[in-house]
Amino acid sequence: MKRKTAYLIINPRLGKNVAKLTDMIAVFSAACWKINTVLKEFVGHTTQLAREATEAGYDLVIGHGGDGTLNQVINGVMAAKRRRSIVGVIPGGTANVWAHEIGMSEDSVKSSLLLINSKGRKVDLGHVEINSLP
């Protein structure tokens, strides 16, 4: 059986999300997943990291942050030449609208467990392009 691989991109959010890191790593390790973690450092970094992780062949690319972080992860995965990674989210932002809509817990350990025990599902993505403003 192939060992699952995950790439966890963390929006540090004033250090609040970093404090939960060891608990999340413990959950993935206990499930025998190989997990690599990285902190977002600058604007656009999350998208770049997600694209690189997808191109490297990670099974799951997880954004730990809010809706903006998730948006950037999705854009990075979609921009990759190899689009086989599944996108996951662990809530860590202000509103976490998408995470709440799909039933993710605000507790990072519970969300990590949910990711491990769930199956990927397809969702429709919208795309809006603005060429000029009036």
N, C-alpha and C positions, 0 to 999 in steps of 0.2 A: 504494500500500500504506500502510495506516494505521500510524503509528509507535506502538509499544507504550509504555504508561506504567506505571510502578511507583512505589509509595509504600513506602519502607523505614522501618519503625519500629524503633528501636534501644533495647534495654534496656542502658544504659551499663555496668552490672556492674563497678563500680569502675574504669571507663576502659578495660578490656580490649577490649570490643567496638568502642569508638570508634577505637582504634588501627588497626583493619582497614578503616575506612571508605573511605579513598582507593583501596585496591585493588579493593573491591567496586564503587565508582562507575566506575572505569576499565573494568571488565569489562562493565557494563551500557552504558556510553557507546560502547564498541567495537562492541557489537551494535546500535547506533543506537536504544537505548531511552532514553526520557526518564525520569529517576529523581529523585524528591524524597526527601529524608531528614529525619527528625525524631527527637529524643531523647525518650524517656519521662521525664517530670519528676516525676510523683506517682502515687500509687495510683489506679487507674482511668483514667489518662491514655491508656494503650495502647488500651483498648476505645473510648474516645472518638475517638481519632485514626483507628482502623480504620473506625469507622462513618462519620466525615466523609470519609475517602478513598474509601470505597465510594460514598457519595452524590455525590461529585465525579466519579465515573466512571472511576477508575483501573482498568486491566486487572488489575493484580496488587497485592495488599497483602501485604507481606513482613514477618514478624516476625524480627528478629535478636536472639535470646535463647534461653531454655530453654522447657520445656514450659508454664510459667506464662505466658510472653509469648505463645506460640502460642495458648493457651487464650483469652487476652484479645483477640487479633486475631480469632479465629474468632467470639467473642461480639460484637465490634464489627461485623464484616461481616454477621452474621446479624441484628443489630438495625437495620441500615440499611433505608431505604425502598426502595432500589434494590439488589437482591442479585445483581449480575452480576460482581463482582470475584472473582478467584481468589485463594486464600490460599496464600502460600508461606512457607517457613521457611529461615533460615540459622542453623545451630546456634551458640549462644553462651552456653548455660546450663551448669548443673552436670551433669545426666544426659542431657538431650536424647533422651529415650526415643522420642518420635514420629519425630524426624528420623532416628534410627538405624534404626527400623523400616522407613522408606521408602527407606533407602539414601543419605541425605545424608552428605556428607563433613564432618568437623570443620573442614576447611580452608575458610575463607570464600570464597576465590577459586574453588575447585572447586565449592562449593555454588552460587555465583552462576552459573557456567557451566552447571551442571546445570539450574537454573531457566530459563535462557534457551533451552536446547535441549530442554526437556521439554514435554509437552502436559498440560493439566489433566485430572484425573480425579475422578470423584465418589467420595465416601466417606460412609458412614453416620455420623451424629452422634447421640450419646445425649443425653438431657436428664433430669435428676433435679431434682425440686422437693420441698422439705421444708416442710410447713406447720406442723408442731410437733414437738417432741421429747418423749418420755415422761418 
